[in-house]
C-alpha cells in the first residue's frame, strides 16, 4: 500500500533542492577547428553572465585536447575531481579570490550526484552553463549527464556543442545530410542547430543500444574512445554500400 504522506514529503524535499534547468538545442560546427573557435567564443560570452562554466567530455583524448586549447588561449580550467559534485563547484564560486568565473573541465564518468540525496539549499541566483563537447556511442552516458544537470539546486543551462566530424556523428549521420546543411549555407565560421541531425542521431543511438562495458578490463583507460566503442559495430549502411 502506498503511503501518500511519505510521497508528498519526498516531493517537497525534492522541490527544496532542485534549481532551474534549461536544455538548449544541440549546436553544430562543420569541423573540429570550427568547434574550437565557437567554444572559445561561447566560454568568453558565458563568463559575462554565469557564475561558472562546466565543460564535459566523455573520453580522455578529448579532455586533454580541450585542456590544451583552453591553456593555449589563456583560459586556465579547474580540473574536476574524481567525484565532481555541487559542493566542489560551490567552493570555487564562493572563493574569495577575484577573477573571472571559473571554467571546470570534467570527464562525464566523474559526475556524482550522490550528495544530492542530502538536503542542499536551492541557489537559483547561481547561474551555471554546462557545455558537453562530444556524444557517446552509448546513449545512456548522455542521459546521465542530462539527469546530473537536472537535479542541481542552481540555475543550470545545458547544451551540446558538437563538431560534425565527431566520430559518433560521422557513424550515425549519412554524408548527404551534411551536404544538405552546406547547401543551405552552413560554413565553418557558423554554429547552427539542426533538428534533422539531432533527431537522426538520437534515433540511431537508441537503435544501437550498446552494452555498458565495451573494453576488456585489461585495456588502459586512455584507449577508451568513441572509436573503440564503434569498432564493436558493423560499418554504417552509408559506408558499407560505398
C-alpha positions in Angstrom: 0.0 0.0 0.0 1.3 3.4 -1.0 2.0 5.9 1.9 0.9 9.1 0.2 2.0 11.3 3.1 5.5 9.9 2.5 5.3 10.5 -1.2 4.2 14.1 -0.6 7.1 14.7 1.8 9.6 13.3 -0.6 8.2 15.6 -3.3 8.6 18.6 -1.0 12.2 17.6 -0.3 12.9 17.3 -4.0 11.5 20.7 -4.7 13.7 22.2 -1.9 16.9 21.1 -3.6 16.0 21.5 -7.3 17.1 24.6 -9.1 16.1 25.8 -12.6 17.0 23.8 -15.6 17.1 24.7 -19.3 18.1 22.3 -22.1 19.2 24.1 -25.2 19.2 22.6 -28.7 22.4 20.9 -29.9 24.7 23.2 -31.8 26.9 22.0 -34.6 30.1 23.3 -36.2 31.2 21.9 -39.6 34.7 20.9 -38.4 36.7 20.3 -35.3 38.6 23.5 -35.9 35.4 25.4 -36.2 34.1 24.0 -33.0 37.2 25.1 -31.1 36.7 28.7 -32.3 33.0 28.7 -31.3 33.8 27.1 -28.0 36.2 29.8 -27.0 33.6 32.5 -28.1 30.9 30.7 -26.1 33.0 30.5 -22.9 34.0 34.2 -23.0 30.4 35.2 -23.5 29.0 32.9 -20.8 31.7 34.3 -18.4 29.9 37.6 -18.6 26.5 36.2 -17.5 27.2 33.0 -15.5 28.9 32.2 -12.2 30.7 29.2 -13.6 31.1 27.2 -16.9 31.4 23.4 -16.8 32.8 21.7 -19.9 32.1 18.0 -20.1 33.8 15.3 -22.3 33.3 11.6 -22.4 36.8 10.5 -23.4 40.3 11.2 -22.1 41.7 12.2 -25.6 39.0 14.9 -26.0 39.6 16.0 -22.4 43.3 16.5 -23.0 42.7 18.3 -26.3 40.2 20.8 -24.7 42.5 21.4 -21.8 45.4 22.3 -24.1 43.1 24.5 -26.2 42.0 26.4 -23.1 45.5 26.8 -21.7 46.9 28.0 -25.1 44.2 30.7 -25.1 44.8 31.9 -21.6 41.8 30.2 -20.1 43.1 28.0 -17.3 40.5 25.5 -16.4 39.9 23.9 -13.0 40.1 20.1 -13.3 37.1 18.4 -11.8 37.9 15.8 -9.1 37.2 12.1 -9.5 33.9 12.8 -7.7 32.5 16.0 -9.2 29.5 17.3 -7.2 27.8 20.7 -6.5 29.9 21.2 -3.3 33.1 21.3 -5.3 31.7 23.9 -7.7 30.2 26.0 -4.9 33.6 26.1 -3.2 35.1 27.6 -6.4 32.3 30.1 -6.9 32.5 31.4 -3.3 36.3 31.5 -3.2 37.5 35.0 -2.0 40.0 35.2 -4.9 38.9 37.7 -7.6 38.8 36.9 -11.2 36.5 35.7 -14.0 34.0 32.9 -13.3 35.8 29.6 -13.1 35.9 27.1 -16.0 35.7 23.5 -14.9 36.7 20.7 -17.2 35.2 17.3 -16.3 35.0 13.8 -17.6 31.4 12.6 -17.7 32.3 9.5 -15.7 33.3 11.7 -12.7 29.9 13.3 -12.3 28.5 12.5 -8.9 25.0 13.5 -7.8 25.0 11.2 -4.7 25.5 14.3 -2.5 22.1 15.5 -3.6 20.5 12.7 -1.7 21.0 15.0 1.3 19.2 18.4 1.5 21.1 21.3 -0.2 19.7 24.8 -0.2 18.5 26.0 -3.6 20.6 28.8 -5.0 18.7 29.9 -8.1 20.8 33.1 -8.1 23.8 31.0 -9.2 23.6 30.6 -12.9 25.8 27.9 -14.5 26.4 26.7 -18.0 27.1 23.1 -18.8 28.6 22.5 -22.2 29.0 18.9 -23.5 31.6 18.7 -26.3 31.0 15.2 -27.7 28.5 12.4 -28.0 28.9 9.0 -26.6 28.0 5.9 -28.7 26.1 4.6 -25.7 23.0 6.8 -25.3 22.7 6.1 -21.6 26.0 8.0 -21.0 24.5 11.2 -22.3 21.2 10.6 -20.5 23.2 10.5 -17.2 24.7 14.0 -18.0 21.2 15.3 -18.5 20.0 13.8 -15.3 23.0 15.1 -13.4 22.3 18.7 -14.6 18.6 18.5 -13.8 19.0 17.8 -10.1 21.4 20.6 -9.2 20.0 23.2 -6.8 21.2 26.0 -9.0 20.1 27.6 -12.3 21.6 25.3 -14.9 21.7 25.8 -18.7 22.8 22.6 -20.5 23.7 22.4 -24.2 25.8 20.3 -26.6 28.5 22.0 -28.8 29.4 19.4 -31.4 31.6 19.0 -34.5 30.1 17.3 -37.5 33.4 15.5 -37.6 32.7 13.8 -34.2 33.1 10.1 -34.7 29.7 9.3 -33.4 28.0 11.8 -35.7 30.0 10.5 -38.7 28.9 7.0 -37.8 25.2 7.9 -37.4 24.6 10.6 -40.0 24.7 10.0 -43.7 27.1 12.4 -45.5 24.2 13.5 -47.7 22.6 15.2 -44.7 25.8 17.2 -44.1 25.8 18.2 -47.7 22.2 19.5 -47.4 23.4 21.7 -44.5 26.2 23.0 -46.6 23.8 23.8 -49.5 21.6 25.6 -47.0 24.6 27.9 -46.2 26.5 26.1 -43.3 30.1 27.4 -43.2 32.9 26.6 -40.8 32.5 30.1 -39.3 29.0 29.3 -38.2 27.4 27.4 -35.4 23.9 26.1 -36.2 21.2 24.0 -34.8 19.6 21.2 -36.9 16.6 19.2 -35.7 17.2 16.9 -38.6 20.7 15.9 -37.4 19.6 15.8 -33.7 16.6 13.5 -34.4 18.6 11.2 -36.6 21.4 10.9 -34.1 19.0 10.1 -31.3 17.2 7.5 -33.4 20.4 5.7 -34.4 21.8 5.6 -30.9 18.6 4.3 -29.5 18.6 1.5 -32.0 22.3 0.6 -31.3 21.6 0.2 -27.6 25.2 -0.5 -26.8 26.2 -2.5 -23.7 27.8 -0.9 -20.7 31.3 -2.4 -21.0 32.9 -2.1 -24.4 36.6 -2.8 -23.4 38.3 -5.7 -21.7 39.3 -4.7 -18.1 43.0 -5.2 -19.1 42.8 -2.3 -21.6 44.1 1.1 -20.3 41.6 3.9 -19.7 43.3 6.1 -22.3 42.2 3.7 -25.0 38.5 4.2 -24.1 37.3 6.3 -27.0 34.3 6.7 -29.3 36.3 4.8 -32.0 36.8 1.8 -29.6 33.1 1.7 -28.9 32.2 1.9 -32.6 34.6 -0.9 -33.5 32.1 -3.3 -31.9 29.7 -2.4 -34.7 29.4 -3.2 -38.4 30.1 -0.2 -40.7 27.1 2.0 -41.0 24.9 1.4 -44.1 26.2 4.6 -45.9 29.8 3.3 -45.6 29.1 -0.4 -46.3 27.4 0.5 -49.5 30.3 2.6 -50.6 
